[in-house]
Amino acid sequence: MGIESKFIWMDGELVEYEKANIHFLTGALHYGAAVFEGIRAYKTDKGPAIFRLPEHAERLIESAEIFGFRDLPFTVETVMGAIVETVRVNGFAECYIRPLIYFNTGTTTLNLDAGKASLGIAVWEWKNYLGEEALANGVRANVSSFTRHHPNVMMTKSKVSGNYVNSILAKTESIRLGFEEAIMLDPEGYVAECTGENLFLVRGGKIVTPSTAPILEGITRHSIFVIANDLGYEVLEQPISRDQLYIADEVFVCGTAAEVVALNEIDFRKIGGGGTGTVTKAVQRVYQDAVHGRIGKYEGWLTYVS
């Protein structure tokens, strides 16, 4: 399935999909000078609902500020309204949402103050990032030869487009080696995250995840904390070594695109029973019910498009 839609929102205007273009010399293209978000809208009994829209819009603005954009011409509220409108006019029951703040300049410069920040928002129909069968069976992963960014080299709390070259290197390597996802270690050698997902392991009835210091503070990750606690599981933030992954009862990853997916094998070692474990299934089930508006206590996470 492609990424086509009817309209893309660009700096306050809804532009036809085919006409949503930027100039070749735009700084965002040459230097990765942009920040973005990944958001989803889900089908519910009340119509399309965007999952945790305020948190995503706030993180987008925070990413821009961390990166160094100043005097942004839009606010969290502006972004939220534009996203709702873009989803509405395209008429999708479910869709992926990609807002992007990019360095818009007609010259090649490394000075953010020499250009302006522009905002674009695209939406398209998209199923699970790692494949529909991954939700049921999990996927195979390896520990990448590429290290995750040092927090003082690249801003790890900002979804800077250029940061994802690191993910592209790791993901491509893993696919070429026959795996579906890569696990990245931090500069100290502890488990950080995957190329586009946060990671959890289950051992002895407890759920463990790396601290946020070297990783992106995932909004789906926070949702899993809440859901797991509500299910009665203790969730701990602590360093995880590579070999602790191998002896875990379960390992799963989460993110807007991937949702909640088990890692059934890591570095040719079967994890637990080699499928999606009971804890992962429980979290996965509640998460799907929450995003589709089937659990009242989580309805506050939904922004209804209508």
C-alpha positions in Angstrom: 0.0 0.0 0.0 1.4 3.4 -1.0 1.5 6.7 0.8 -0.9 8.6 -1.5 -3.7 10.8 -0.1 -5.9 13.6 -1.4 -4.2 16.5 0.4 -1.1 17.4 2.3 -1.1 20.4 4.7 1.8 22.8 4.0 2.3 26.0 5.9 -1.4 26.7 6.5 -2.7 25.4 3.2 -4.2 22.1 2.1 -2.3 21.2 -1.1 -3.2 18.5 -3.6 -0.9 15.5 -3.1 0.8 15.8 -6.5 1.5 19.5 -5.9 3.1 19.2 -2.4 6.6 20.0 -3.4 9.7 21.8 -2.0 12.8 23.1 -3.7 15.8 20.8 -4.4 18.1 23.2 -2.4 16.0 23.1 0.8 18.3 22.7 3.7 16.3 19.8 5.1 17.1 17.7 2.1 20.8 18.3 2.1 21.5 18.2 5.9 18.7 16.3 7.5 17.6 19.6 9.1 14.1 18.7 10.1 12.1 17.2 13.0 9.1 15.0 12.8 6.5 12.9 14.5 4.9 9.6 13.8 1.2 9.4 14.9 -1.7 7.1 14.2 -5.4 7.6 13.8 -7.5 4.5 14.5 -11.0 3.4 13.6 -13.5 3.6 16.5 -17.2 3.4 16.9 -17.2 7.2 17.1 -15.2 7.6 13.9 -11.4 8.1 13.4 -9.5 8.9 16.6 -6.0 10.2 16.8 -3.9 8.5 19.5 -2.3 10.8 22.1 -2.3 13.8 19.7 -1.5 16.5 22.4 1.6 14.6 23.5 2.8 14.1 19.9 2.2 17.7 19.0 4.0 18.9 22.1 7.0 16.6 21.4 7.2 17.9 17.8 7.5 21.5 19.1 10.0 20.4 21.8 12.0 18.6 19.1 12.2 21.8 17.1 13.3 23.8 20.1 15.9 21.2 21.1 17.2 21.2 17.5 17.6 25.0 17.6 14.7 26.4 15.7 13.7 29.8 17.2 10.5 31.9 17.0 8.4 29.1 15.6 5.4 30.5 13.7 3.1 27.7 15.0 2.1 26.3 18.4 1.1 23.0 19.8 -2.5 24.0 19.3 -1.8 25.0 15.7 -0.2 21.6 15.0 -3.1 19.7 16.6 -5.7 21.6 14.6 -3.9 21.1 11.4 -3.5 17.4 12.0 -7.1 16.9 12.7 -8.1 18.9 9.6 -5.7 16.9 7.4 -7.1 13.6 8.6 -10.6 14.8 8.2 -10.3 16.1 4.6 -8.5 12.9 3.5 -11.4 10.7 4.7 -9.3 7.8 6.1 -10.9 5.6 8.8 -7.4 4.7 9.9 -4.1 6.3 8.9 -0.5 7.1 9.8 0.2 10.8 10.3 3.6 12.4 9.6 4.0 16.1 10.6 7.4 17.5 9.7 9.0 20.8 10.7 11.8 21.5 8.2 14.6 24.0 7.5 13.2 25.9 4.6 15.9 28.0 2.9 16.9 28.7 -0.7 20.6 28.3 0.0 22.9 25.7 1.4 23.8 26.9 4.9 24.5 25.3 8.3 23.0 28.2 10.2 19.4 27.7 11.3 18.9 31.4 11.7 19.5 31.9 8.0 16.2 30.3 7.0 12.8 29.6 8.4 10.9 26.7 9.9 8.1 25.4 7.7 5.5 22.8 8.6 4.1 20.0 6.5 1.6 17.2 7.4 0.9 14.1 5.4 -1.4 11.2 6.1 -1.7 7.8 4.5 -3.2 4.4 5.0 -0.6 2.1 6.6 -0.8 -1.2 8.4 1.7 -2.5 10.9 5.3 -1.4 10.2 6.9 -4.8 10.9 4.1 -6.8 9.1 0.7 -8.1 10.1 2.1 -11.5 10.9 4.5 -9.9 13.4 1.7 -9.0 15.8 0.9 -12.7 16.2 4.3 -14.4 15.8 6.9 -11.8 16.6 10.0 -11.0 14.6 13.7 -12.0 14.5 16.3 -9.4 15.5 20.0 -9.0 16.0 22.3 -6.7 18.0 23.6 -4.2 15.5 27.2 -3.5 14.8 26.2 0.2 14.8 26.1 2.0 18.2 23.2 4.3 19.1 23.9 8.0 19.3 25.8 9.5 22.2 23.5 12.0 23.9 26.1 14.8 23.4 26.7 14.0 19.8 23.1 14.0 18.6 20.1 15.2 20.6 18.4 11.9 21.5 15.3 13.5 22.9 14.5 15.2 19.6 13.2 13.3 16.5 15.7 15.0 14.2 15.5 13.6 10.7 19.3 13.3 10.4 19.4 11.1 13.5 17.7 8.4 11.5 20.7 7.8 9.3 21.9 5.8 12.3 18.7 3.7 12.2 19.0 3.3 8.4 22.5 1.9 8.7 21.4 -0.6 11.4 18.1 -1.6 9.8 19.6 -2.2 6.4 22.4 -4.3 7.8 19.9 -6.4 9.7 17.6 -6.9 6.7 20.6 -8.0 4.6 21.6 -10.4 7.3 18.1 -12.0 7.2 16.6 -10.4 10.3 13.6 -8.1 10.6 14.9 -5.6 13.2 18.1 -4.4 14.8 18.7 -3.8 18.5 21.2 -1.0 19.2 23.5 -0.6 22.1 24.3 2.7 23.7 27.9 4.1 23.8 28.5 2.3 27.2 27.5 -1.1 25.7 24.1 -1.4 27.3 20.8 -2.0 25.4 19.3 1.3 24.1 16.5 0.7 21.7 15.7 -0.6 18.2 15.9 1.4 15.0 12.4 2.8 15.5 11.0 1.2 18.7 11.6 1.2 22.4 12.4 -2.2 24.0 11.1 -4.1 27.0 12.1 -7.5 28.4 10.1 -9.8 30.8 11.9 -11.9 33.4 10.6 -13.4 36.6 7.2 -11.7 36.2 8.7 -8.2 36.0 9.0 -5.9 33.0 12.3 -4.1 32.5 13.2 -1.3 30.1 16.3 0.9 29.6 16.2 4.4 31.2 15.4 7.4 29.0 18.9 8.9 29.2 20.3 7.6 25.9 16.9 6.9 24.1 13.9 8.7 22.7 11.2 9.1 25.3 8.5 7.2 23.4 4.9 8.1 23.8 3.9 4.5 23.0 6.5 3.5 25.6 4.7 5.6 28.2 1.4 4.1 27.2 2.9 0.6 27.8 4.0 1.7 31.3 0.5 2.7 32.2 -1.1 -0.4 30.7 1.4 -2.8 32.3 0.9 -1.2 35.7 -2.9 -1.4 35.3 -2.5 -5.1 34.5 -0.5 -5.6 37.7 3.0 -5.8 36.4 5.9 -4.0 37.9 7.9 -2.0 35.3 11.5 -1.2 36.1 13.9 1.2 34.4 17.5 0.0 34.6 20.5 -0.9 32.5 20.1 -4.0 30.4 23.1 -6.0 29.1 23.1 -7.8 25.8 23.2 -11.2 27.4 20.2 -10.4 29.6 18.1 -10.3 26.4 19.1 -13.9 25.6 17.8 -15.3 28.9 14.7 -13.2 29.1 11.3 -14.9 29.3 10.0 -12.4 26.7 11.2 -9.4 24.8 8.9 -7.0 23.0 9.2 -3.6 21.3 6.8 -0.8 20.9 6.3 2.3 18.8 3.7 4.2 16.9 4.5 2.4 13.6 5.3 -1.1 15.1 2.7 -0.9 17.9 3.5 -3.8 20.2 5.5 -6.7 18.7 7.5 -9.6 20.3 11.1 -10.4 19.4 11.0 -14.2 19.1 14.7 -14.6 18.3 17.8 -12.5 19.0 21.2 -13.3 17.5 20.0 -16.8 16.6 18.9 -17.5 20.1 15.2 -18.3 20.7 13.6 -16.0 23.3 11.3 -17.9 25.7 9.0 -20.1 23.8 10.0 -18.5 20.5 6.8 -16.7 19.9 4.6 -14.0 21.5 4.6 -14.6 25.2 1.7 -14.3 27.6 2.8 -10.9 29.1 3.3 -9.4 25.6 0.0 -10.8 24.4 -1.8 -9.2 27.4 -0.2 -5.8 26.9 -0.7 -6.1 23.1 -4.4 -6.9 23.6 -5.1 -3.9 25.9 -3.1 -1.6 23.7 -5.2 -2.5 20.7 -8.4 -2.1 22.6 -7.3 1.3 24.0 -6.3 2.8 20.6 -9.6 1.6 19.1 -11.7 3.2 21.8 -12.9 0.0 23.4 -11.7 0.8 27.0 -13.3 3.8 28.7 -10.4 4.5 31.1 -8.1 5.2 28.2 -10.5 7.3 26.2 -8.6 10.4 27.3 -5.8 9.3 25.0 -8.0 9.7 21.9 -8.8 12.9 19.9 -11.9 12.2 17.8 -11.6 13.7 14.3 -15.4 14.4 14.0 
